[in-house]
Amino acid sequence: MSGESNETPRNPREEVRRTDDTGLVKRLLIENYGYAPDLVYEIRGRYHKVYAWKPCTLEIKGPDRQGVYFARIESDGIRLSIEGSFLVGPRATKNVVELDDERARRYLAGESVEIGDRELHGWVIVKWRSYFLGSAKAKEGRLINYVPGDRRLRLDL
């Protein structure tokens, strides 16, 4: 940020299709996580899903689409998929929240969990031990859960 007090926050979704997809995604990743993998990024569809891949000279016949679902452009930043958190997380320098065993178990079951940092706001990478579990929205001392329903753990209570 430039430090100007009259600066209004920008909505990254407004930049989609007005700028290069790879450039936009890399900028958002560096701003939010301090690291952007050297990949090709393509933003697709009305939900602004980001797909990522490494360029390759091998020609593969099949669907016209390339890449793995990597992230989604939100109105307030970039939300990484579970796979995206694995690619960014090991080299991220900011906005990584590490959970203990119990909170990680609850998070993977789809619950929002408490964190100690009430000042942390926005998209974060969720980590447990050496594993990256995806991303969540930090707000008011909680991580708001975004683990897709079909990828959640079933806990026996």
MODELLER restraints for C-alpha pairs under 7 A, 6 or more apart:
rsr = mdl.restraints
at = mdl.atoms
rsr.add(forms.Gaussian(group=physical.xy_distance, feature=features.Distance(at['CA:11:A'], at['CA:75:A']), mean=4.94, stdev=0.5))
rsr.add(forms.Gaussian(group=physical.xy_distance, feature=features.Distance(at['CA:11:A'], at['CA:76:A']), mean=5.94, stdev=0.5))
rsr.add(forms.Gaussian(group=physical.xy_distance, feature=features.Distance(at['CA:12:A'], at['CA:73:A']), mean=6.81, stdev=0.5))
rsr.add(forms.Gaussian(group=physical.xy_distance, feature=features.Distance(at['CA:12:A'], at['CA:74:A']), mean=6.88, stdev=0.5))
rsr.add(forms.Gaussian(group=physical.xy_distance, feature=features.Distance(at['CA:12:A'], at['CA:75:A']), mean=5.79, stdev=0.5))
rsr.add(forms.Gaussian(group=physical.xy_distance, feature=features.Distance(at['CA:12:A'], at['CA:76:A']), mean=6.74, stdev=0.5))
rsr.add(forms.Gaussian(group=physical.xy_distance, feature=features.Distance(at['CA:12:A'], at['CA:77:A']), mean=6.24, stdev=0.5))
rsr.add(forms.Gaussian(group=physical.xy_distance, feature=features.Distance(at['CA:13:A'], at['CA:73:A']), mean=6.25, stdev=0.5))
rsr.add(forms.Gaussian(group=physical.xy_distance, feature=features.Distance(at['CA:13:A'], at['CA:74:A']), mean=6.37, stdev=0.5))
rsr.add(forms.Gaussian(group=physical.xy_distance, feature=features.Distance(at['CA:13:A'], at['CA:75:A']), mean=5.59, stdev=0.5))
rsr.add(forms.Gaussian(group=physical.xy_distance, feature=features.Distance(at['CA:21:A'], at['CA:41:A']), mean=6.03, stdev=0.5))
rsr.add(forms.Gaussian(group=physical.xy_distance, feature=features.Distance(at['CA:21:A'], at['CA:42:A']), mean=5.53, stdev=0.5))
rsr.add(forms.Gaussian(group=physical.xy_distance, feature=features.Distance(at['CA:21:A'], at['CA:43:A']), mean=6.11, stdev=0.5))
rsr.add(forms.Gaussian(group=physical.xy_distance, feature=features.Distance(at['CA:22:A'], at['CA:40:A']), mean=5.90, stdev=0.5))
rsr.add(forms.Gaussian(group=physical.xy_distance, feature=features.Distance(at['CA:22:A'], at['CA:41:A']), mean=4.65, stdev=0.5))
rsr.add(forms.Gaussian(group=physical.xy_distance, feature=features.Distance(at['CA:22:A'], at['CA:42:A']), mean=6.56, stdev=0.5))
rsr.add(forms.Gaussian(group=physical.xy_distance, feature=features.Distance(at['CA:25:A'], at['CA:41:A']), mean=6.89, stdev=0.5))
rsr.add(forms.Gaussian(group=physical.xy_distance, feature=features.Distance(at['CA:26:A'], at['CA:36:A']), mean=5.38, stdev=0.5))
rsr.add(forms.Gaussian(group=physical.xy_distance, feature=features.Distance(at['CA:28:A'], at['CA:77:A']), mean=6.67, stdev=0.5))
rsr.add(forms.Gaussian(group=physical.xy_distance, feature=features.Distance(at['CA:28:A'], at['CA:78:A']), mean=6.46, stdev=0.5))
rsr.add(forms.Gaussian(group=physical.xy_distance, feature=features.Distance(at['CA:29:A'], at['CA:35:A']), mean=6.05, stdev=0.5))
rsr.add(forms.Gaussian(group=physical.xy_distance, feature=features.Distance(at['CA:29:A'], at['CA:36:A']), mean=5.37, stdev=0.5))
rsr.add(forms.Gaussian(group=physical.xy_distance, feature=features.Distance(at['CA:30:A'], at['CA:36:A']), mean=5.67, stdev=0.5))
rsr.add(forms.Gaussian(group=physical.xy_distance, feature=features.Distance(at['CA:32:A'], at['CA:95:A']), mean=6.92, stdev=0.5))
rsr.add(forms.Gaussian(group=physical.xy_distance, feature=features.Distance(at['CA:33:A'], at['CA:92:A']), mean=5.20, stdev=0.5))
rsr.add(forms.Gaussian(group=physical.xy_distance, feature=features.Distance(at['CA:33:A'], at['CA:93:A']), mean=5.99, stdev=0.5))
rsr.add(forms.Gaussian(group=physical.xy_distance, feature=features.Distance(at['CA:33:A'], at['CA:94:A']), mean=5.00, stdev=0.5))
rsr.add(forms.Gaussian(group=physical.xy_distance, feature=features.Distance(at['CA:33:A'], at['CA:95:A']), mean=5.84, stdev=0.5))
rsr.add(forms.Gaussian(group=physical.xy_distance, feature=features.Distance(at['CA:34:A'], at['CA:92:A']), mean=5.50, stdev=0.5))
rsr.add(forms.Gaussian(group=physical.xy_distance, feature=features.Distance(at['CA:34:A'], at['CA:93:A']), mean=5.10, stdev=0.5))
rsr.add(forms.Gaussian(group=physical.xy_distance, feature=features.Distance(at['CA:34:A'], at['CA:94:A']), mean=5.99, stdev=0.5))
rsr.add(forms.Gaussian(group=physical.xy_distance, feature=features.Distance(at['CA:35:A'], at['CA:88:A']), mean=6.63, stdev=0.5))
rsr.add(forms.Gaussian(group=physical.xy_distance, feature=features.Distance(at['CA:35:A'], at['CA:91:A']), mean=6.33, stdev=0.5))
rsr.add(forms.Gaussian(group=physical.xy_distance, feature=features.Distance(at['CA:35:A'], at['CA:92:A']), mean=5.28, stdev=0.5))
rsr.add(forms.Gaussian(group=physical.xy_distance, feature=features.Distance(at['CA:35:A'], at['CA:93:A']), mean=6.95, stdev=0.5))
rsr.add(forms.Gaussian(group=physical.xy_distance, feature=features.Distance(at['CA:36:A'], at['CA:88:A']), mean=6.58, stdev=0.5))
rsr.add(forms.Gaussian(group=physical.xy_distance, feature=features.Distance(at['CA:37:A'], at['CA:88:A']), mean=6.57, stdev=0.5))
rsr.add(forms.Gaussian(group=physical.xy_distance, feature=features.Distance(at['CA:39:A'], at['CA:52:A']), mean=6.19, stdev=0.5))
rsr.add(forms.Gaussian(group=physical.xy_distance, feature=features.Distance(at['CA:39:A'], at['CA:53:A']), mean=5.56, stdev=0.5))
rsr.add(forms.Gaussian(group=physical.xy_distance, feature=features.Distance(at['CA:39:A'], at['CA:54:A']), mean=5.14, stdev=0.5))
rsr.add(forms.Gaussian(group=physical.xy_distance, feature=features.Distance(at['CA:40:A'], at['CA:52:A']), mean=5.52, stdev=0.5))
rsr.add(forms.Gaussian(group=physical.xy_distance, feature=features.Distance(at['CA:40:A'], at['CA:53:A']), mean=5.38, stdev=0.5))
rsr.add(forms.Gaussian(group=physical.xy_distance, feature=features.Distance(at['CA:40:A'], at['CA:54:A']), mean=6.04, stdev=0.5))
rsr.add(forms.Gaussian(group=physical.xy_distance, feature=features.Distance(at['CA:40:A'], at['CA:55:A']), mean=6.90, stdev=0.5))
rsr.add(forms.Gaussian(group=physical.xy_distance, feature=features.Distance(at['CA:41:A'], at['CA:50:A']), mean=6.44, stdev=0.5))
rsr.add(forms.Gaussian(group=physical.xy_distance, feature=features.Distance(at['CA:41:A'], at['CA:51:A']), mean=5.67, stdev=0.5))
rsr.add(forms.Gaussian(group=physical.xy_distance, feature=features.Distance(at['CA:41:A'], at['CA:52:A']), mean=4.57, stdev=0.5))
rsr.add(forms.Gaussian(group=physical.xy_distance, feature=features.Distance(at['CA:41:A'], at['CA:53:A']), mean=6.83, stdev=0.5))
rsr.add(forms.Gaussian(group=physical.xy_distance, feature=features.Distance(at['CA:42:A'], at['CA:50:A']), mean=5.56, stdev=0.5))
rsr.add(forms.Gaussian(group=physical.xy_distance, feature=features.Distance(at['CA:42:A'], at['CA:51:A']), mean=5.31, stdev=0.5))
rsr.add(forms.Gaussian(group=physical.xy_distance, feature=features.Distance(at['CA:42:A'], at['CA:52:A']), mean=6.51, stdev=0.5))
rsr.add(forms.Gaussian(group=physical.xy_distance, feature=features.Distance(at['CA:43:A'], at['CA:49:A']), mean=5.47, stdev=0.5))
rsr.add(forms.Gaussian(group=physical.xy_distance, feature=features.Distance(at['CA:43:A'], at['CA:50:A']), mean=4.45, stdev=0.5))
rsr.add(forms.Gaussian(group=physical.xy_distance, feature=features.Distance(at['CA:43:A'], at['CA:51:A']), mean=6.43, stdev=0.5))
rsr.add(forms.Gaussian(group=physical.xy_distance, feature=features.Distance(at['CA:44:A'], at['CA:50:A']), mean=6.33, stdev=0.5))
rsr.add(forms.Gaussian(group=physical.xy_distance, feature=features.Distance(at['CA:48:A'], at['CA:72:A']), mean=5.66, stdev=0.5))
rsr.add(forms.Gaussian(group=physical.xy_distance, feature=features.Distance(at['CA:48:A'], at['CA:73:A']), mean=5.41, stdev=0.5))
rsr.add(forms.Gaussian(group=physical.xy_distance, feature=features.Distance(at['CA:49:A'], at['CA:71:A']), mean=6.00, stdev=0.5))
rsr.add(forms.Gaussian(group=physical.xy_distance, feature=features.Distance(at['CA:49:A'], at['CA:72:A']), mean=4.39, stdev=0.5))
rsr.add(forms.Gaussian(group=physical.xy_distance, feature=features.Distance(at['CA:49:A'], at['CA:73:A']), mean=6.49, stdev=0.5))
rsr.add(forms.Gaussian(group=physical.xy_distance, feature=features.Distance(at['CA:50:A'], at['CA:69:A']), mean=6.15, stdev=0.5))
rsr.add(forms.Gaussian(group=physical.xy_distance, feature=features.Distance(at['CA:50:A'], at['CA:70:A']), mean=5.50, stdev=0.5))
rsr.add(forms.Gaussian(group=physical.xy_distance, feature=features.Distance(at['CA:50:A'], at['CA:71:A']), mean=4.92, stdev=0.5))
rsr.add(forms.Gaussian(group=physical.xy_distance, feature=features.Distance(at['CA:50:A'], at['CA:72:A']), mean=5.40, stdev=0.5))
rsr.add(forms.Gaussian(group=physical.xy_distance, feature=features.Distance(at['CA:51:A'], at['CA:67:A']), mean=5.25, stdev=0.5))
rsr.add(forms.Gaussian(group=physical.xy_distance, feature=features.Distance(at['CA:51:A'], at['CA:68:A']), mean=5.25, stdev=0.5))
rsr.add(forms.Gaussian(group=physical.xy_distance, feature=features.Distance(at['CA:51:A'], at['CA:69:A']), mean=4.61, stdev=0.5))
rsr.add(forms.Gaussian(group=physical.xy_distance, feature=features.Distance(at['CA:51:A'], at['CA:70:A']), mean=5.15, stdev=0.5))
rsr.add(forms.Gaussian(group=physical.xy_distance, feature=features.Distance(at['CA:52:A'], at['CA:67:A']), mean=4.80, stdev=0.5))
rsr.add(forms.Gaussian(group=physical.xy_distance, feature=features.Distance(at['CA:52:A'], at['CA:68:A']), mean=5.53, stdev=0.5))
rsr.add(forms.Gaussian(group=physical.xy_distance, feature=features.Distance(at['CA:52:A'], at['CA:69:A']), mean=6.73, stdev=0.5))
rsr.add(forms.Gaussian(group=physical.xy_distance, feature=features.Distance(at['CA:52:A'], at['CA:70:A']), mean=5.92, stdev=0.5))
rsr.add(forms.Gaussian(group=physical.xy_distance, feature=features.Distance(at['CA:53:A'], at['CA:66:A']), mean=6.90, stdev=0.5))
rsr.add(forms.Gaussian(group=physical.xy_distance, feature=features.Distance(at['CA:53:A'], at['CA:67:A']), mean=4.63, stdev=0.5))
rsr.add(forms.Gaussian(group=physical.xy_distance, feature=features.Distance(at['CA:53:A'], at['CA:68:A']), mean=6.69, stdev=0.5))
rsr.add(forms.Gaussian(group=physical.xy_distance, feature=features.Distance(at['CA:69:A'], at['CA:81:A']), mean=6.92, stdev=0.5))
rsr.add(forms.Gaussian(group=physical.xy_distance, feature=features.Distance(at['CA:70:A'], at['CA:80:A']), mean=6.11, stdev=0.5))
rsr.add(forms.Gaussian(group=physical.xy_distance, feature=features.Distance(at['CA:70:A'], at['CA:81:A']), mean=5.30, stdev=0.5))
rsr.add(forms.Gaussian(group=physical.xy_distance, feature=features.Distance(at['CA:70:A'], at['CA:83:A']), mean=6.08, stdev=0.5))
rsr.add(forms.Gaussian(group=physical.xy_distance, feature=features.Distance(at['CA:70:A'], at['CA:84:A']), mean=4.49, stdev=0.5))
rsr.add(forms.Gaussian(group=physical.xy_distance, feature=features.Distance(at['CA:71:A'], at['CA:78:A']), mean=6.67, stdev=0.5))
rsr.add(forms.Gaussian(group=physical.xy_distance, feature=features.Distance(at['CA:71:A'], at['CA:79:A']), mean=5.45, stdev=0.5))
rsr.add(forms.Gaussian(group=physical.xy_distance, feature=features.Distance(at['CA:71:A'], at['CA:80:A']), mean=4.12, stdev=0.5))
rsr.add(forms.Gaussian(group=physical.xy_distance, feature=features.Distance(at['CA:71:A'], at['CA:81:A']), mean=4.92, stdev=0.5))
rsr.add(forms.Gaussian(group=physical.xy_distance, feature=features.Distance(at['CA:71:A'], at['CA:84:A']), mean=6.16, stdev=0.5))
rsr.add(forms.Gaussian(group=physical.xy_distance, feature=features.Distance(at['CA:72:A'], at['CA:78:A']), mean=5.82, stdev=0.5))
rsr.add(forms.Gaussian(group=physical.xy_distance, feature=features.Distance(at['CA:72:A'], at['CA:79:A']), mean=5.27, stdev=0.5))
rsr.add(forms.Gaussian(group=physical.xy_distance, feature=features.Distance(at['CA:72:A'], at['CA:80:A']), mean=6.45, stdev=0.5))
rsr.add(forms.Gaussian(group=physical.xy_distance, feature=features.Distance(at['CA:73:A'], at['CA:79:A']), mean=6.44, stdev=0.5))
rsr.add(forms.Gaussian(group=physical.xy_distance, feature=features.Distance(at['CA:79:A'], at['CA:123:A']), mean=6.16, stdev=0.5))
rsr.add(forms.Gaussian(group=physical.xy_distance, feature=features.Distance(at['CA:79:A'], at['CA:135:A']), mean=6.32, stdev=0.5))
rsr.add(forms.Gaussian(group=physical.xy_distance, feature=features.Distance(at['CA:80:A'], at['CA:134:A']), mean=6.44, stdev=0.5))
rsr.add(forms.Gaussian(group=physical.xy_distance, feature=features.Distance(at['CA:80:A'], at['CA:135:A']), mean=5.60, stdev=0.5))
rsr.add(forms.Gaussian(group=physical.xy_distance, feature=features.Distance(at['CA:81:A'], at['CA:134:A']), mean=5.63, stdev=0.5))
rsr.add(forms.Gaussian(group=physical.xy_distance, feature=features.Distance(at['CA:81:A'], at['CA:135:A']), mean=6.66, stdev=0.5))
rsr.add(forms.Gaussian(group=physical.xy_distance, feature=features.Distance(at['CA:82:A'], at['CA:133:A']), mean=5.83, stdev=0.5))
rsr.add(forms.Gaussian(group=physical.xy_distance, feature=features.Distance(at['CA:82:A'], at['CA:134:A']), mean=3.90, stdev=0.5))
rsr.add(forms.Gaussian(group=physical.xy_distance, feature=features.Distance(at['CA:82:A'], at['CA:135:A']), mean=6.96, stdev=0.5))
rsr.add(forms.Gaussian(group=physical.xy_distance, feature=features.Distance(at['CA:85:A'], at['CA:125:A']), mean=6.24, stdev=0.5))
rsr.add(forms.Gaussian(group=physical.xy_distance, feature=features.Distance(at['CA:85:A'], at['CA:132:A']), mean=5.85, stdev=0.5))
rsr.add(forms.Gaussian(group=physical.xy_distance, feature=features.Distance(at['CA:85:A'], at['CA:133:A']), mean=6.95, stdev=0.5))
rsr.add(forms.Gaussian(group=physical.xy_distance, feature=features.Distance(at['CA:85:A'], at['CA:134:A']), mean=5.13, stdev=0.5))
rsr.add(forms.Gaussian(group=physical.xy_distance, feature=features.Distance(at['CA:85:A'], at['CA:135:A']), mean=6.76, stdev=0.5))
rsr.add(forms.Gaussian(group=physical.xy_distance, feature=features.Distance(at['CA:86:A'], at['CA:132:A']), mean=5.49, stdev=0.5))
rsr.add(forms.Gaussian(group=physical.xy_distance, feature=features.Distance(at['CA:89:A'], at['CA:125:A']), mean=6.67, stdev=0.5))
rsr.add(forms.Gaussian(group=physical.xy_distance, feature=features.Distance(at['CA:89:A'], at['CA:132:A']), mean=6.47, stdev=0.5))
rsr.add(forms.Gaussian(group=physical.xy_distance, feature=features.Distance(at['CA:95:A'], at['CA:124:A']), mean=4.85, stdev=0.5))
rsr.add(forms.Gaussian(group=physical.xy_distance, feature=features.Distance(at['CA:95:A'], at['CA:125:A']), mean=6.28, stdev=0.5))
rsr.add(forms.Gaussian(group=physical.xy_distance, feature=features.Distance(at['CA:96:A'], at['CA:124:A']), mean=5.55, stdev=0.5))
rsr.add(forms.Gaussian(group=physical.xy_distance, feature=features.Distance(at['CA:96:A'], at['CA:125:A']), mean=4.66, stdev=0.5))
rsr.add(forms.Gaussian(group=physical.xy_distance, feature=features.Distance(at['CA:96:A'], at['CA:126:A']), mean=6.01, stdev=0.5))
rsr.add(forms.Gaussian(group=physical.xy_distance, feature=features.Distance(at['CA:96:A'], at['CA:127:A']), mean=6.85, stdev=0.5))
rsr.add(forms.Gaussian(group=physical.xy_distance, feature=features.Distance(at['CA:97:A'], at['CA:124:A']), mean=6.69, stdev=0.5))
rsr.add(forms.Gaussian(group=physical.xy_distance, feature=features.Distance(at['CA:97:A'], at['CA:125:A']), mean=6.15, stdev=0.5))
rsr.add(forms.Gaussian(group=physical.xy_distance, feature=features.Distance(at['CA:97:A'], at['CA:126:A']), mean=5.13, stdev=0.5))
rsr.add(forms.Gaussian(group=physical.xy_distance, feature=features.Distance(at['CA:97:A'], at['CA:127:A']), mean=5.95, stdev=0.5))
rsr.add(forms.Gaussian(group=physical.xy_distance, feature=features.Distance(at['CA:98:A'], at['CA:126:A']), mean=6.07, stdev=0.5))
rsr.add(forms.Gaussian(group=physical.xy_distance, feature=features.Distance(at['CA:98:A'], at['CA:127:A']), mean=4.59, stdev=0.5))
rsr.add(forms.Gaussian(group=physical.xy_distance, feature=features.Distance(at['CA:98:A'], at['CA:128:A']), mean=5.54, stdev=0.5))
rsr.add(forms.Gaussian(group=physical.xy_distance, feature=features.Distance(at['CA:99:A'], at['CA:127:A']), mean=6.15, stdev=0.5))
rsr.add(forms.Gaussian(group=physical.xy_distance, feature=features.Distance(at['CA:99:A'], at['CA:128:A']), mean=5.21, stdev=0.5))
rsr.add(forms.Gaussian(group=physical.xy_distance, feature=features.Distance(at['CA:100:A'], at['CA:128:A']), mean=6.55, stdev=0.5))
rsr.add(forms.Gaussian(group=physical.xy_distance, feature=features.Distance(at['CA:103:A'], at['CA:113:A']), mean=6.32, stdev=0.5))
rsr.add(forms.Gaussian(group=physical.xy_distance, feature=features.Distance(at['CA:104:A'], at['CA:128:A']), mean=6.27, stdev=0.5))
rsr.add(forms.Gaussian(group=physical.xy_distance, feature=features.Distance(at['CA:107:A'], at['CA:113:A']), mean=6.36, stdev=0.5))
rsr.add(forms.Gaussian(group=physical.xy_distance, feature=features.Distance(at['CA:107:A'], at['CA:145:A']), mean=6.71, stdev=0.5))
rsr.add(forms.Gaussian(group=physical.xy_distance, feature=features.Distance(at['CA:108:A'], at['CA:147:A']), mean=6.84, stdev=0.5))
rsr.add(forms.Gaussian(group=physical.xy_distance, feature=features.Distance(at['CA:108:A'], at['CA:152:A']), mean=5.45, stdev=0.5))
rsr.add(forms.Gaussian(group=physical.xy_distance, feature=features.Distance(at['CA:108:A'], at['CA:153:A']), mean=5.61, stdev=0.5))
rsr.add(forms.Gaussian(group=physical.xy_distance, feature=features.Distance(at['CA:109:A'], at['CA:152:A']), mean=4.88, stdev=0.5))
rsr.add(forms.Gaussian(group=physical.xy_distance, feature=features.Distance(at['CA:109:A'], at['CA:153:A']), mean=4.47, stdev=0.5))
rsr.add(forms.Gaussian(group=physical.xy_distance, feature=features.Distance(at['CA:109:A'], at['CA:154:A']), mean=5.99, stdev=0.5))
rsr.add(forms.Gaussian(group=physical.xy_distance, feature=features.Distance(at['CA:109:A'], at['CA:155:A']), mean=6.63, stdev=0.5))
rsr.add(forms.Gaussian(group=physical.xy_distance, feature=features.Distance(at['CA:110:A'], at['CA:145:A']), mean=6.05, stdev=0.5))
rsr.add(forms.Gaussian(group=physical.xy_distance, feature=features.Distance(at['CA:110:A'], at['CA:147:A']), mean=6.02, stdev=0.5))
rsr.add(forms.Gaussian(group=physical.xy_distance, feature=features.Distance(at['CA:110:A'], at['CA:152:A']), mean=5.94, stdev=0.5))
rsr.add(forms.Gaussian(group=physical.xy_distance, feature=features.Distance(at['CA:111:A'], at['CA:145:A']), mean=6.03, stdev=0.5))
rsr.add(forms.Gaussian(group=physical.xy_distance, feature=features.Distance(at['CA:112:A'], at['CA:142:A']), mean=6.69, stdev=0.5))
rsr.add(forms.Gaussian(group=physical.xy_distance, feature=features.Distance(at['CA:112:A'], at['CA:143:A']), mean=5.41, stdev=0.5))
rsr.add(forms.Gaussian(group=physical.xy_distance, feature=features.Distance(at['CA:112:A'], at['CA:144:A']), mean=4.76, stdev=0.5))
rsr.add(forms.Gaussian(group=physical.xy_distance, feature=features.Distance(at['CA:112:A'], at['CA:145:A']), mean=4.88, stdev=0.5))
rsr.add(forms.Gaussian(group=physical.xy_distance, feature=features.Distance(at['CA:113:A'], at['CA:142:A']), mean=5.52, stdev=0.5))
rsr.add(forms.Gaussian(group=physical.xy_distance, feature=features.Distance(at['CA:113:A'], at['CA:143:A']), mean=5.32, stdev=0.5))
rsr.add(forms.Gaussian(group=physical.xy_distance, feature=features.Distance(at['CA:114:A'], at['CA:141:A']), mean=5.85, stdev=0.5))
rsr.add(forms.Gaussian(group=physical.xy_distance, feature=features.Distance(at['CA:114:A'], at['CA:142:A']), mean=4.33, stdev=0.5))
rsr.add(forms.Gaussian(group=physical.xy_distance, feature=features.Distance(at['CA:114:A'], at['CA:143:A']), mean=6.32, stdev=0.5))
rsr.add(forms.Gaussian(group=physical.xy_distance, feature=features.Distance(at['CA:115:A'], at['CA:141:A']), mean=5.19, stdev=0.5))
rsr.add(forms.Gaussian(group=physical.xy_distance, feature=features.Distance(at['CA:115:A'], at['CA:142:A']), mean=5.37, stdev=0.5))
rsr.add(forms.Gaussian(group=physical.xy_distance, feature=features.Distance(at['CA:115:A'], at['CA:143:A']), mean=6.90, stdev=0.5))
rsr.add(forms.Gaussian(group=physical.xy_distance, feature=features.Distance(at['CA:116:A'], at['CA:141:A']), mean=6.02, stdev=0.5))
rsr.add(forms.Gaussian(group=physical.xy_distance, feature=features.Distance(at['CA:117:A'], at['CA:141:A']), mean=5.49, stdev=0.5))
rsr.add(forms.Gaussian(group=physical.xy_distance, feature=features.Distance(at['CA:118:A'], at['CA:140:A']), mean=5.06, stdev=0.5))
rsr.add(forms.Gaussian(group=physical.xy_distance, feature=features.Distance(at['CA:118:A'], at['CA:141:A']), mean=3.98, stdev=0.5))
rsr.add(forms.Gaussian(group=physical.xy_distance, feature=features.Distance(at['CA:120:A'], at['CA:138:A']), mean=6.05, stdev=0.5))
rsr.add(forms.Gaussian(group=physical.xy_distance, feature=features.Distance(at['CA:120:A'], at['CA:139:A']), mean=6.76, stdev=0.5))
rsr.add(forms.Gaussian(group=physical.xy_distance, feature=features.Distance(at['CA:121:A'], at['CA:138:A']), mean=4.73, stdev=0.5))
rsr.add(forms.Gaussian(group=physical.xy_distance, feature=features.Distance(at['CA:121:A'], at['CA:139:A']), mean=5.01, stdev=0.5))
rsr.add(forms.Gaussian(group=physical.xy_distance, feature=features.Distance(at['CA:122:A'], at['CA:137:A']), mean=5.28, stdev=0.5))
rsr.add(forms.Gaussian(group=physical.xy_distance, feature=features.Distance(at['CA:122:A'], at['CA:138:A']), mean=5.19, stdev=0.5))
rsr.add(forms.Gaussian(group=physical.xy_distance, feature=features.Distance(at['CA:122:A'], at['CA:139:A']), mean=6.79, stdev=0.5))
rsr.add(forms.Gaussian(group=physical.xy_distance, feature=features.Distance(at['CA:123:A'], at['CA:135:A']), mean=6.69, stdev=0.5))
rsr.add(forms.Gaussian(group=physical.xy_distance, feature=features.Distance(at['CA:123:A'], at['CA:136:A']), mean=5.77, stdev=0.5))
rsr.add(forms.Gaussian(group=physical.xy_distance, feature=features.Distance(at['CA:123:A'], at['CA:137:A']), mean=4.62, stdev=0.5))
rsr.add(forms.Gaussian(group=physical.xy_distance, feature=features.Distance(at['CA:123:A'], at['CA:138:A']), mean=6.22, stdev=0.5))
rsr.add(forms.Gaussian(group=physical.xy_distance, feature=features.Distance(at['CA:124:A'], at['CA:135:A']), mean=5.48, stdev=0.5))
rsr.add(forms.Gaussian(group=physical.xy_distance, feature=features.Distance(at['CA:124:A'], at['CA:136:A']), mean=5.54, stdev=0.5))
rsr.add(forms.Gaussian(group=physical.xy_distance, feature=features.Distance(at['CA:124:A'], at['CA:137:A']), mean=6.18, stdev=0.5))
rsr.add(forms.Gaussian(group=physical.xy_distance, feature=features.Distance(at['CA:124:A'], at['CA:138:A']), mean=6.63, stdev=0.5))
rsr.add(forms.Gaussian(group=physical.xy_distance, feature=features.Distance(at['CA:125:A'], at['CA:134:A']), mean=5.95, stdev=0.5))
rsr.add(forms.Gaussian(group=physical.xy_distance, feature=features.Distance(at['CA:125:A'], at['CA:135:A']), mean=4.48, stdev=0.5))
rsr.add(forms.Gaussian(group=physical.xy_distance, feature=features.Distance(at['CA:125:A'], at['CA:136:A']), mean=6.58, stdev=0.5))
rsr.add(forms.Gaussian(group=physical.xy_distance, feature=features.Distance(at['CA:126:A'], at['CA:132:A']), mean=5.93, stdev=0.5))
rsr.add(forms.Gaussian(group=physical.xy_distance, feature=features.Distance(at['CA:126:A'], at['CA:133:A']), mean=5.38, stdev=0.5))
rsr.add(forms.Gaussian(group=physical.xy_distance, feature=features.Distance(at['CA:126:A'], at['CA:134:A']), mean=5.58, stdev=0.5))
rsr.add(forms.Gaussian(group=physical.xy_distance, feature=features.Distance(at['CA:126:A'], at['CA:135:A']), mean=5.38, stdev=0.5))
rsr.add(forms.Gaussian(group=physical.xy_distance, feature=features.Distance(at['CA:126:A'], at['CA:136:A']), mean=6.71, stdev=0.5))
rsr.add(forms.Gaussian(group=physical.xy_distance, feature=features.Distance(at['CA:127:A'], at['CA:133:A']), mean=5.64, stdev=0.5))
rsr.add(forms.Gaussian(group=physical.xy_distance, feature=features.Distance(at['CA:135:A'], at['CA:146:A']), mean=6.88, stdev=0.5))
rsr.add(forms.Gaussian(group=physical.xy_distance, feature=features.Distance(at['CA:136:A'], at['CA:143:A']), mean=5.70, stdev=0.5))
rsr.add(forms.Gaussian(group=physical.xy_distance, feature=features.Distance(at['CA:136:A'], at['CA:144:A']), mean=5.53, stdev=0.5))
rsr.add(forms.Gaussian(group=physical.xy_distance, feature=features.Distance(at['CA:136:A'], at['CA:145:A']), mean=5.45, stdev=0.5))
rsr.add(forms.Gaussian(group=physical.xy_distance, feature=features.Distance(at['CA:136:A'], at['CA:146:A']), mean=5.81, stdev=0.5))
rsr.add(forms.Gaussian(group=physical.xy_distance, feature=features.Distance(at['CA:137:A'], at['CA:143:A']), mean=5.48, stdev=0.5))
rsr.add(forms.Gaussian(group=physical.xy_distance, feature=features.Distance(at['CA:137:A'], at['CA:144:A']), mean=5.02, stdev=0.5))
rsr.add(forms.Gaussian(group=physical.xy_distance, feature=features.Distance(at['CA:138:A'], at['CA:144:A']), mean=6.30, stdev=0.5))
